[in-house]
C-alpha cells in the first residue's frame, strides 16, 4: 500500500472510530490455536489455546511436568495434564517441570462452544461509492450469525486476495469494511477455528486516473467512471488554463494546470481531475515514455528494444519530437547528468524541487526531475531522472483538493521522496 493511500485510510479509520461509526480499532490477527480435544501442546509466547466445550484430552509438555488448576471452572484437570472442557469460559493452569524449584508457569486456557451454526450474511457484495472524497468513505458491512458475537468472541480477520486492503472493524455481530482504493478483495473470517469468506467488489465513482493531459485548444469529455458527468456541478480552479461546461466537457486554453471539480447534485461528494495542458510534442513524449517503461530496466542494455534505464527512457521519449539533449536521433542516449547539464546551458532549469510548488501546480507535464548530490562524480552528482506525467487529485474532509505529481515510470508517492536540492528542468 503506497504512502498516500495508507495515510488517507488511517485518517478515515480514526475519524470514523471517533465519530462512533466504527466500534473500535481494526481487528488484529492473533495466533489462536483451536483443539477438538486430544493432545494439546503447551502454547508458545504468542499463542492462545482454545478448546471446544465438551472435549477431553491431555496437555503435553516437552519436559516431564505436573499440572494443576489455578483458577476457573471451565475445565477439570488432573496432575498428568488430562482435562475435560466443561463450559464456556477460561481457566488458568500451572505447569511445573519435574524437579524445578519455585512456582510453575501459568497458562490461560479458553473454552468455547464449537461454532457449528456460524455463518455470515451476505457472502458477497458489490458496492459503488465516491473514490476521491475523504469525507464520504467507501464502505460496506456484513453480519456474523449463528454464534455468540460479543466483544470477547474469538473472531479473527484477514484479507486473502484482491487489490484492496480494507480497514476492518467489528461491533458485536456487525463487521464494517473501509477502503480508500476501489477494487476487489476476499475477507476471511475465522470464528473459533471455523472459516467463512466474504467477497467485496468496490466500484469507485470518480475521474479515471484523476488526470487529463491536453494540448491547447483540445476539447474532451471528462473520463468519468461509474457515473454520468451530468450528475455533477462542474468548476475549474483556473479558467484561463482549462474551462469546463456543465455537461463535463473540458476545453484547454493555455499551458498550465487546473483542478476540475464536480460536486454530486444528489449527495454532495466531490470528484475531479487535474487538467495538465502542455504541448502536443510533450504529450507524445509522455505517452512514448510510458510504453518504453513497460520494458525491462537494464544499464547494460539501455538502448536495446525492450530495455531502458532512466536517462535512455527520457532521451528516447523526447528525441522523435526534436528534443535531443545535444545527441541527435540515431545516437546514444546521454546519462542523466549530461541531460541536466544540456538543459542548464539552455537556461531551461526551472528550480529546485519544492513540495509547495507541486501543491500549487507549478510544475508542468513533461518537466524532468534530476536527483542531485549523490557523489557519483557525474554533473552535479546526478544519478537519476524522472519525467512528470501530470497530476492526480483527491479531496480531504475539509473539501480541499489535494494534488500530487504523476510520473512516467514511478508511483505517485515518489513525489514525497524528492529532496529540496533536486532540480527541475523543462525541455
N, C-alpha and C positions, 0 to 999 in steps of 0.2 A: 504494500500500500504506500503510495507516494506521500510526501510531507503535507502538501496542501489538503489532500483528501483526508488524511489522518486527523489533522487539526480541525477541519470542519466537522468530521464525525465525532471527535471527542467533545468539541464545544456544544454540538447539538445534544449529545447524550447527557452532558452535565446540565444543560439548560432544561431539558425535559424532566430530568430527575428532580431538579429544583422546583419546577412548577407542578410536580405531582403527577405528570402524565405517565411516568415510569415508577415502578415500585422500588427501584434502587439501582445499584451498580450492576453491570453485566455479570452473568454467572461465570465463575472461574472453574476451570476443569480441575477436579480433584482425582487423585489416584485411588479411586474406590474399587474395592475387591468384594465380589459377592459370592457366597458359598451356599450350595444346596446340601448342607451337611457334609459328612465325610471328613477327610483330612484337611485341616485349616492351618497353614503355616503362619507363624507369628509375623505381624506386619513390619515393614521397614519404616524408616523415619517419616516418609511422605505418604504412606498408605493408610487407608481407612478400611477396616473389616466390617462387612455386613453379612449377617446370617439370616436366612429365611426362617420365619416363625414356624415352629413345629419340627424343625430338622434337628437331627442328632449327629454328633461327630466327635472329633478329637483335635485339640490344639497340639501342634508339634513344634519342638524347638530343636535347633541344631545341636544343642548340648542336652544332656540329661538334666531334667528340671522338675520342680514341684510347683503345682498350680494351686491358686486359692482365689476365692471370690472376695473382692474387697468392698464392692458397692453395687447395689442394684439387684433387682429380682427378675430381669429379663431372661436370664439363663440360670440353669443349675450347673454346677461344676464339681468334678472330682479332682483329687490331687494328681492323677496321672494325665489330666488335661481333657478327659472325657466330659462332654457337655450335652445339654439339651436346651434348645431355644424354646422358651415358654410363652412369651408375649412380646408385643412391640415395645421398644424402649431401648435402653442401653445399660450396660454393666461394665464395671471396672474389674479386671482380673490382675493378679500379681503373679509374675513368673520369676522363680528364684532358682538359679542353677545349683546343682548338687555341689556341696562343699563351699559355696560362696558365702561370704560374710555380709552382714548388713541387710538392708531391705532389698526386695526383688524389684524387677522392672514392671511398671504398671502399663496396661493396655486397655483402651476403651473399645468395647465390642458393641456394635449396633445390631438390633434385631428389627426386621421389617417383614411385613406380610408379602408374599410373592405376588407381584402385580399382574395377575392373570387377566384382569379386565382392563388393563392400561391401554388407552388409545389417545389419539389426537384428532382434532377436528377443526378445520378441514385438513386433508392431507396435502393439498397444494393450493396455491392461489396466484393469480396473475393480477397485478395492480398497475395503475397508471397515476403518475403524480409529477409535480414540478421538480425538475432536476437541477435547477440553477439558483434556487431561492432558499437560503438557510432558515428563513422564518417559517417555511412550510416543508418540514422534513418528509422524506419518502419513508413510509412505514406500513406495516401490516401486523396482524396478530393471529394466533390460533389458540385453542383451548386444550388443556390436559383433562382427560376424562377417565372415569372408572377407578380412580385411586385417590387416596388422601394426598392433596396437593398443597398442604400448608407450608408455611415459611421454612420449616425444617425438613421437608420431604427430600429424599435423596435424588435430586434431579441434576443432571449434567447436560451441557450443551456443547456442541462443536459444529464447525462448518466443514462439510465433507468435500464439496466441489463447487465450481462456479466462479464467476467473475466478481461477486460481491463478498465482502467480509462484514456482515451486519453486526451492529451492536445489539446484544440480546439481553433482555431483562424479563423477570417473571414476578408477577404479583399473584400468589397462590395459583389458581388454575390458568390465568391468562398469561400468555407469553407474547411479548412485543418485540418486533424487529425494526431496526432503524438503519438506513443506509444513506450515504451521500453520493453513491455511484449506482446508476441503473445497471441491471444485468440479471443474472440467474445464480441461484445457489441452492444447495440442499443442507438444511439444518438437521443435525442428528440429535435426537432427544433420548437420553439414557435415563430411564427411571428404574432404579434398583436393579440394574443389570439387564433390563429388557429395553430393546432399542426400537424406536419408531422414527420415521423420517418425514420432514415437511419440505416441500419444493416450492420455492418462491421465485417468480419471474416479475421483475420490476421494470416497467417501461416508462422512461423519463419524458416529460413534456419540456421541450427546450429547443434551442437552436443547435443544429448539427455542428459539433466541434467548437461552438461558441465563437466562431470566427468567420469572416468573409474577406477574401482577398480580391481586390478590384483595381482596375485601371481607371483613370479619369474618363468621365462620360459613359462608363459602363452602367447598365441598369439591370438589376437582378431581383428576383423574389427571395425573401429570407427563407433559407432551407430549414423549415420547421420539422420537428419530429413529434408525432402523436397528437397534433392539434393543428387547426387551421389558423393562419395568421389573422384572419378577420375577427377572431375571438379576442384580440388584444388591442389596446390603445398604444400606438407607437410614438416614440420621441427619439430625437437624435441629440447627443451631447455637443455636437459641432456641425451645424447645418451647412457651414461653409465647406466642410470636408465631405460629408455624406448626408443626404436628405432621405427621409423615409415617408411614404404615403401610408394612409390608414388601411390599405389592403396588403401591406407588408412588402412593398417594392422599394428597394434602395437604389438611389442614384448617386454615383460617385462624382464629386465635384472637383477636388484638387488633392494633391498628395498630402497625406497626413493620416490620422486615426480618429475615429469617432465611435462612441458607445451607442449602439442602437438598443433601446429598451422597450419591451412590450409588457403592459400590465393587463392581466386577465380581467376582462369585463365582468366575469361572473364571480371569481373567487379572490381577485386581488393579488395573486402571486406574480412574480416577475420572471421573464425570460429575456434573453438578449444575446448580442454578439458584439465583437469589436470589428468594425469595418476598417481594414487596413488598405488605404489607397496608395498605390505605388505605380511605377512604370510597367508596361507590358513586358519589356525585357527582364525585369527583376522577377515578375510573376513566373515567367518561363524558367528563369534560373532556379527559383524555389521549387517548382514542380520537378525540374530535372534533378535537382539535388536530392529530393525525396526518393526518386527512382534509383539513383546511384546508391543511396543509403540502404536499399534493400539487399545489396550485395554483402560481401564478407570483408571485414576490416583486415588490412594487411599492409604493413610498412614496406615489405619487400616486393609486393605485387600491386602496389597502389595505383599503377597506371594501366593495369590489365582489365579487360572486360570482366565484370562481376566482382571486382575488388576495389577498395578505396582506402585512403586514410583521410583525416580531416581536411588537410590543405589540398589534396588532389580532388576531393569532392567539391570544394569551393571553386577551384580553378576550372574543373570540367563542367560545372554547372553554369559558370559565367562566360567562359570563352566563346561559345557559339553566339552569344549576344554582343560580341565585340569588346567585352571587358576582360582583359587578359593578364593583368598584373605584371606587364612587361614581358610576358612569354606568349608569343602568338600561337594560334591554333596549330596543332601538329607537333608542338614542343613537349617538354617535360615539366610537369607542374612544379612551381616553386614551393618551398616549405612555408609554413605559416608566418615565420618571422620575415621572410622576404616579401610576402604578400602585404604585411603590415607596413614594411618599410616603403614599398611602392606607393601605397595609399598616402602615407605621411608626406612623401615628397610631392605628391599631387595636391596636398592640402585637404585631404579627404578623411582625416581623423576627426571625428565629431567631439569626443570627450573621453574621459574615463567613465567606467560603469558606475551608475548611481541608481539604487533601487527606487528612489523617489522619482527619477526620470522615467523609469519603467511605469510606475503607477500614474504618472502624468501623461503617458502615451507619447513620450518624446522620441522614442526610437521607432524606426520605420522598418517595414517588411523589406528584407534584403540586406539590412545592415549586418555587419560582421563583428563578432566579439573575439578579441585576441587575448589569450591568457598570458600574462607577462610575469617577469621577476622569478623565473623558475631556476635560474642559474645554469641553464643548459648551454650557454655560450653562443646562442643564436641572437639575432637582433632583439634588443630589449628583453632578453631572456624568455622569448615567446616559444611555447611548445604546443599551442593548441589554437584552433579557430573554429567558431560555430556561426551558423547563419540564422538570423531571426526570420521566422516564417509568419509573423503576425502576433496576435494576442488571443487569449480567451478571457471569459468573464463569468463571475457568479456574483450573487447579491447577498450581503450579510444580513443579520437580523435587524439592522437599522436601515435597511433598504439601500445601502451604499453599494455601488458597483466596485468589485474588487477584481483587478486585472493582473495578468502576468504574461510574460512573453512565451510564445510558442517557438519551437526550434526545428530546423530541418531534420536533425539527427539526434535529438535529446528529448527526454521527458520534460514537460513544462516546469517541474520543480527544479530543474537545472538553474533557473533564474536566481534561486536563493543561495547558490553555491559560489556565485561570481564575486570576486574581490573588487574593492573600490579602486585599485590601481590597474585593473584590466581595462583594455582600450576598445573603443567602439569606432569602427571605420564604416564609411558609406561609399561603396563603389560607384 
